[in-house]
Amino acid sequence: MNEHLTGYNKARLEARPDRFYLACAILALLIALLMSAALAGTTAFRKEWQFASQARV
C-alpha cells in the first residue's frame, strides 16, 4: 500500500510541470490575443479619428 501511495505521489509530481507549462502556454496565447485585439482596436479608432478630422476640415 505504501508503495502505491509513493507511486501515486511520484506520478502526481511528474504530471505537475506539464500542467504548469500548459497553463503558461495558454496564458501567453491569451495575452497575445488580448494585445492583438487592443492593437486592432486602437488602429480602428485612429482611422475613425482621422476620418472625423478630415471631414471637419
C-alpha positions in Angstrom: 0.0 0.0 0.0 2.8 2.4 0.9 4.5 1.7 -2.4 1.2 2.5 -4.2 1.0 5.8 -2.4 4.6 6.8 -3.3 3.9 5.8 -6.9 0.8 7.9 -6.9 2.7 10.9 -5.5 5.5 10.4 -7.9 3.1 10.3 -10.8 1.4 13.4 -9.5 4.7 15.3 -9.2 5.7 14.2 -12.7 2.4 15.4 -14.2 2.6 18.8 -12.4 5.2 20.5 -14.6 3.3 19.6 -17.7 0.2 21.3 -16.4 2.3 24.3 -15.4 3.8 24.6 -18.9 0.3 24.2 -20.4 -1.0 26.9 -18.2 1.9 29.2 -19.1 1.3 28.5 -22.8 -2.4 29.2 -22.5 -1.7 32.4 -20.6 0.9 33.5 -23.2 -1.7 32.9 -26.0 -4.3 34.8 -24.1 -2.0 37.8 -23.6 -1.1 37.7 -27.3 -4.7 37.6 -28.3 -5.6 40.5 -26.0 -2.7 42.5 -27.2 -3.6 41.9 -30.9 -7.2 42.8 -30.1 -6.1 46.0 -28.4 -3.8 46.9 -31.3 -6.6 46.3 -33.8 -8.9 48.4 -31.7 -6.5 51.3 -31.4 -5.8 51.2 -35.2 -9.5 51.2 -36.0 -10.0 54.1 -33.5 -7.1 56.1 -35.1 -8.6 55.6 -38.5 -12.0 56.8 -37.3 -10.4 59.8 -35.7 -8.5 60.5 -38.9 -11.7 60.4 -41.0 -13.5 62.6 -38.5 -10.7 65.2 -38.5 -10.7 65.1 -42.3 -14.4 65.6 -42.5 -14.2 68.6 -40.2 -11.6 70.3 -42.5 
